[in-house]
Amino acid sequence: RGRALLSGFATQLSNPKTAVVYASVFAALLPAEVPASLLLALPVMVFVIEAGWYAIVAVALSSAAPRAFYLRFKLWLDRAAGGVMALLGIRLITSLRQ
């Protein structure tokens, strides 16, 4: 289990897409002036959220029924996630104009 956790952690750290996603979310949703305490808490919160999310996904998709459900609706889930990212991008662009 420790080796799997370390492998997953290394994969996330070496994945530039993860950094781009979080940077875009933070840029779109955080205020211009961020308190130092929040800047220190953000990496911890991101780690806890990511580790918790991937633990839930690993447990859920280790069973046949949830895996089949996910594979059946994967295209629509991907489209919904892409739509959310597009909306965050639009929000960022419109906030720059103000």
VEXDREN-2710 file (C-alpha; in Angstrom, 1 decimal):
% VEXDREN-2710
k/r/px/py/pz
1/ARG/0.0/0.0/0.0
2/GLY/2.8/2.4/0.8
3/ARG/4.4/1.8/-2.5
4/ALA/1.1/2.4/-4.3
5/LEU/0.6/5.7/-2.4
6/LEU/4.2/6.8/-3.2
7/SER/3.7/6.0/-6.8
8/GLY/0.5/7.9/-7.0
9/PHE/2.0/10.9/-5.2
10/ALA/5.0/10.9/-7.6
11/THR/2.6/10.7/-10.6
12/GLN/0.6/13.7/-9.4
13/LEU/3.7/15.8/-8.7
14/SER/5.1/15.1/-12.1
15/ASN/1.9/15.8/-13.9
16/PRO/1.9/19.3/-15.3
17/LYS/-1.9/19.1/-16.0
18/THR/-2.5/19.0/-12.2
19/ALA/-0.6/22.3/-11.7
20/VAL/-2.4/23.9/-14.6
21/VAL/-5.8/22.9/-13.3
22/TYR/-5.2/24.1/-9.8
23/ALA/-3.6/27.3/-11.0
24/SER/-6.6/28.1/-13.2
25/VAL/-9.0/27.3/-10.4
26/PHE/-7.1/29.5/-7.9
27/ALA/-6.7/32.3/-10.4
28/ALA/-10.4/32.3/-11.2
29/LEU/-11.7/31.9/-7.6
30/LEU/-9.3/33.5/-5.2
31/PRO/-9.4/37.2/-4.5
32/ALA/-6.6/39.5/-5.7
33/GLU/-5.3/39.9/-2.2
34/VAL/-4.8/36.5/-0.5
35/PRO/-4.0/36.4/3.2
36/ALA/-0.7/34.7/4.1
37/SER/-2.5/32.1/6.3
38/LEU/-4.6/31.0/3.3
39/LEU/-1.4/30.7/1.1
40/LEU/0.1/28.4/3.7
41/ALA/-3.1/26.4/4.1
42/LEU/-3.8/25.9/0.4
43/PRO/-1.2/23.2/-0.3
44/VAL/-2.3/21.2/2.7
45/MET/-5.9/21.5/1.7
46/VAL/-5.1/20.5/-1.9
47/PHE/-3.2/17.4/-0.7
48/VAL/-6.0/16.3/1.6
49/ILE/-8.6/16.8/-1.0
50/GLU/-6.6/15.0/-3.7
51/ALA/-5.6/12.1/-1.5
52/GLY/-9.2/11.7/-0.3
53/TRP/-10.6/11.9/-3.8
54/TYR/-8.3/9.4/-5.3
55/ALA/-8.8/7.0/-2.3
56/ILE/-12.6/7.2/-3.0
57/VAL/-12.1/6.6/-6.7
58/ALA/-9.8/3.7/-6.1
59/VAL/-12.2/2.0/-3.7
60/ALA/-15.3/2.7/-5.8
61/LEU/-13.8/1.6/-9.1
62/SER/-12.4/-1.6/-7.6
63/SER/-15.9/-3.0/-7.8
64/ALA/-17.4/-4.2/-11.1
65/ALA/-20.8/-2.3/-10.9
66/PRO/-19.4/1.2/-10.2
67/ARG/-16.6/0.6/-12.8
68/ALA/-19.2/-0.3/-15.4
69/PHE/-21.4/2.7/-14.6
70/TYR/-18.4/5.0/-14.9
71/LEU/-17.3/3.5/-18.2
72/ARG/-20.9/3.8/-19.5
73/PHE/-21.1/7.6/-18.7
74/LYS/-17.4/8.5/-19.1
75/LEU/-17.9/10.6/-22.2
76/TRP/-20.6/12.7/-20.5
77/LEU/-18.6/13.1/-17.3
78/ASP/-15.6/14.2/-19.3
79/ARG/-17.7/16.8/-21.1
80/ALA/-19.2/18.1/-17.9
81/ALA/-15.7/18.5/-16.4
82/GLY/-14.6/20.3/-19.5
83/GLY/-17.6/22.6/-19.3
84/VAL/-16.8/23.5/-15.8
85/MET/-13.2/24.3/-16.7
86/ALA/-14.4/26.4/-19.7
87/LEU/-16.7/28.3/-17.3
88/LEU/-13.8/29.0/-15.0
89/GLY/-11.8/30.3/-17.9
90/ILE/-14.6/32.6/-19.0
91/ARG/-15.0/33.8/-15.4
92/LEU/-11.3/34.6/-15.3
93/ILE/-11.4/36.4/-18.6
94/THR/-14.4/38.5/-17.6
95/SER/-12.9/39.4/-14.2
96/LEU/-9.8/40.8/-16.0
97/ARG/-11.9/43.2/-17.9
98/GLN/-13.4/44.8/-14.7
END
